[in-house]
């Protein structure tokens, strides 16, 4: 769970951080409360508990997975920095990834909020804002301008960093699909959450290509024999229509 932002059987409601450090469960643990042993979990700002396989739990749990996958990319960049093998083109990527990890906590908080408390959500803190979407748009445009876009579907795996970014992208697409279903059911508070996920997944694809090219690696095309005369814009991911 995203303990610092999302509710769970392992964390108190928002605003009760001190309780987490002092209250002990029957297991004498500051993490495990045993409340989730019945298969339920809490929502942000309280309210009725929901099943752990509820579509909302599935959605913000998938966001949690994406944050962890981004952590793999950031950890690899950190290892390169410590060993002196981080190229100048990759210098700012770790900070950018950390920014998106933190922003995904906002996404998770919005998805995990009790509907009765939607009026308590704050833009940029517990609800995705228009400014967050616009910032991703800006970064996407800048990143696209800095790389050579492949002209084919590509196979992930040229570098550890790019592969981790691709993993995060595919998880984020799954989160987006879950969020679309929730929005259709009227269970997404704000209008910017789904566009944010869509645009960020686009950006992660571009950043994966940037990570490859920063290490002088070319993306591996999905076809054994590349298409002849293909157009310069990729068919792979940048416009968000791929699964």
ROLO-540119 format. One record per residue (C-alpha): residue number from 0; y, z, x. Coordinates in steps of 0.02 Angstrom, whole numbers. Example, Ala and Ser with C-alpha at 12.3 -4.5 7.8 and 13.67 -1.06 7.14 Angstrom:
BEGIN
ATOM_0_-225_390_615
ATOM_1_-53_357_684
END
This chain:
BEGIN
ATOM_0_0_0_0
ATOM_1_181_-21_50
ATOM_2_206_167_52
ATOM_3_393_160_88
ATOM_4_431_47_-60
ATOM_5_285_31_-179
ATOM_6_204_162_-289
ATOM_7_21_201_-275
ATOM_8_-102_340_-293
ATOM_9_-62_375_-111
ATOM_10_126_397_-131
ATOM_11_248_490_-245
ATOM_12_379_403_-349
ATOM_13_535_335_-267
ATOM_14_653_475_-215
ATOM_15_513_598_-182
ATOM_16_485_555_1
ATOM_17_497_738_53
ATOM_18_355_781_-63
ATOM_19_243_660_30
ATOM_20_269_760_188
ATOM_21_239_932_112
ATOM_22_118_916_-35
ATOM_23_-64_923_11
ATOM_24_-205_853_-94
ATOM_25_-374_935_-117
ATOM_26_-424_832_35
ATOM_27_-289_918_138
ATOM_28_-207_749_166
ATOM_29_-25_696_156
ATOM_30_-80_520_111
ATOM_31_-227_534_-10
ATOM_32_-180_617_-176
ATOM_33_-348_577_-261
ATOM_34_-251_519_-416
ATOM_35_-314_343_-392
ATOM_36_-495_391_-392
ATOM_37_-501_343_-576
ATOM_38_-447_165_-534
ATOM_39_-266_183_-586
ATOM_40_-101_180_-491
ATOM_41_78_225_-528
ATOM_42_231_113_-547
ATOM_43_402_134_-468
ATOM_44_513_258_-559
ATOM_45_364_334_-649
ATOM_46_297_290_-821
ATOM_47_118_263_-875
ATOM_48_-8_229_-738
ATOM_49_-91_58_-737
ATOM_50_-261_-7_-680
ATOM_51_-277_-56_-499
ATOM_52_-336_-228_-554
ATOM_53_-185_-252_-668
ATOM_54_-97_-419_-636
ATOM_55_56_-324_-575
ATOM_56_-46_-228_-449
ATOM_57_-128_-389_-393
ATOM_58_43_-468_-369
ATOM_59_125_-334_-265
ATOM_60_-37_-301_-173
ATOM_61_-35_-484_-121
ATOM_62_143_-461_-58
ATOM_63_75_-317_45
ATOM_64_-52_-436_122
ATOM_65_85_-560_167
ATOM_66_185_-424_253
ATOM_67_32_-378_357
ATOM_68_-1_-559_404
ATOM_69_178_-578_461
ATOM_70_148_-423_565
ATOM_71_13_-517_661
ATOM_72_139_-651_708
ATOM_73_269_-522_758
ATOM_74_143_-422_860
ATOM_75_93_-577_957
ATOM_76_274_-614_996
ATOM_77_296_-435_1053
ATOM_78_146_-451_1169
ATOM_79_221_-608_1243
ATOM_80_386_-519_1271
ATOM_81_301_-375_1360
ATOM_82_204_-491_1474
ATOM_83_354_-601_1512
ATOM_84_278_-755_1430
ATOM_85_396_-768_1281
ATOM_86_488_-933_1291
ATOM_87_674_-940_1252
ATOM_88_642_-1044_1096
ATOM_89_541_-900_1023
ATOM_90_667_-766_1069
ATOM_91_737_-734_896
ATOM_92_581_-766_793
ATOM_93_516_-587_795
ATOM_94_678_-520_723
ATOM_95_676_-655_590
ATOM_96_498_-610_542
ATOM_97_544_-427_531
ATOM_98_687_-472_415
ATOM_99_567_-560_298
ATOM_100_442_-417_306
ATOM_101_578_-300_248
ATOM_102_636_-419_113
ATOM_103_459_-430_47
ATOM_104_466_-243_19
ATOM_105_606_-283_-104
ATOM_106_494_-411_-189
ATOM_107_354_-284_-200
ATOM_108_469_-152_-272
ATOM_109_529_-270_-408
ATOM_110_352_-318_-456
ATOM_111_297_-136_-456
ATOM_112_435_-65_-565
ATOM_113_397_11_-734
ATOM_114_478_-104_-866
ATOM_115_565_46_-942
ATOM_116_658_68_-777
ATOM_117_712_-113_-747
ATOM_118_892_-61_-778
ATOM_119_880_49_-623
ATOM_120_842_-94_-505
ATOM_121_971_-139_-373
ATOM_122_1000_-313_-304
ATOM_123_943_-329_-124
ATOM_124_860_-158_-126
ATOM_125_733_-155_-266
ATOM_126_766_-325_-346
ATOM_127_776_-497_-264
ATOM_128_954_-560_-265
ATOM_129_1031_-733_-266
ATOM_130_1100_-695_-93
ATOM_131_924_-669_-27
ATOM_132_870_-840_-92
ATOM_133_1024_-923_-20
ATOM_134_996_-842_150
ATOM_135_819_-912_155
ATOM_136_887_-1083_106
ATOM_137_1010_-1077_251
ATOM_138_876_-1024_376
ATOM_139_760_-1160_312
ATOM_140_890_-1295_338
ATOM_141_928_-1232_513
ATOM_142_743_-1222_559
ATOM_143_707_-1397_493
ATOM_144_848_-1468_597
ATOM_145_776_-1391_755
ATOM_146_601_-1466_750
ATOM_147_507_-1628_735
ATOM_148_427_-1631_562
ATOM_149_246_-1693_564
ATOM_150_204_-1845_460
ATOM_151_30_-1785_408
ATOM_152_-54_-1635_334
ATOM_153_-87_-1518_479
ATOM_154_-227_-1399_526
ATOM_155_-168_-1224_576
ATOM_156_-225_-1148_740
ATOM_157_-127_-1222_885
ATOM_158_-54_-1053_933
ATOM_159_-85_-874_878
ATOM_160_92_-855_814
ATOM_161_89_-1016_712
ATOM_162_-82_-976_641
ATOM_163_-23_-804_586
ATOM_164_130_-882_504
ATOM_165_17_-1004_413
ATOM_166_-94_-861_355
ATOM_167_60_-771_288
ATOM_168_116_-931_203
ATOM_169_-47_-955_109
ATOM_170_-49_-773_55
ATOM_171_130_-791_-3
ATOM_172_80_-943_-107
ATOM_173_-52_-836_-191
ATOM_174_79_-703_-224
ATOM_175_191_-838_-297
ATOM_176_53_-894_-415
ATOM_177_28_-714_-472
ATOM_178_215_-695_-497
ATOM_179_227_-855_-599
ATOM_180_94_-788_-716
ATOM_181_187_-623_-731
ATOM_182_351_-713_-766
ATOM_183_267_-812_-903
ATOM_184_212_-647_-979
ATOM_185_387_-575_-968
ATOM_186_341_-451_-832
ATOM_187_460_-504_-693
ATOM_188_630_-417_-708
ATOM_189_741_-539_-613
ATOM_190_765_-727_-605
ATOM_191_765_-743_-416
ATOM_192_595_-674_-367
ATOM_193_490_-830_-393
ATOM_194_618_-948_-311
ATOM_195_625_-829_-163
ATOM_196_436_-833_-139
ATOM_197_433_-1022_-156
ATOM_198_571_-1048_-28
ATOM_199_504_-920_95
ATOM_200_333_-1004_93
ATOM_201_419_-1169_133
ATOM_202_510_-1085_277
ATOM_203_352_-1007_349
ATOM_204_274_-1180_361
ATOM_205_425_-1242_458
ATOM_206_426_-1087_569
ATOM_207_243_-1115_609
ATOM_208_286_-1290_670
ATOM_209_433_-1219_768
ATOM_210_318_-1092_850
ATOM_211_198_-1229_902
ATOM_212_333_-1340_972
ATOM_213_414_-1194_1065
ATOM_214_251_-1180_1163
ATOM_215_241_-1369_1188
ATOM_216_97_-1388_1067
ATOM_217_78_-1523_936
ATOM_218_13_-1487_762
ATOM_219_-163_-1552_737
ATOM_220_-170_-1682_597
ATOM_221_-294_-1654_457
ATOM_222_-359_-1832_474
ATOM_223_-463_-1883_623
ATOM_224_-367_-2047_625
ATOM_225_-181_-2024_585
ATOM_226_-110_-2136_451
ATOM_227_-22_-2292_510
ATOM_228_158_-2319_459
ATOM_229_179_-2151_376
ATOM_230_353_-2094_333
ATOM_231_446_-1966_436
ATOM_232_442_-1826_307
ATOM_233_283_-1726_303
ATOM_234_164_-1728_156
ATOM_235_106_-1554_199
ATOM_236_211_-1406_144
ATOM_237_399_-1406_161
ATOM_238_440_-1437_-22
ATOM_239_326_-1303_-91
ATOM_240_208_-1407_-196
ATOM_241_52_-1376_-93
ATOM_242_-64_-1234_-144
END
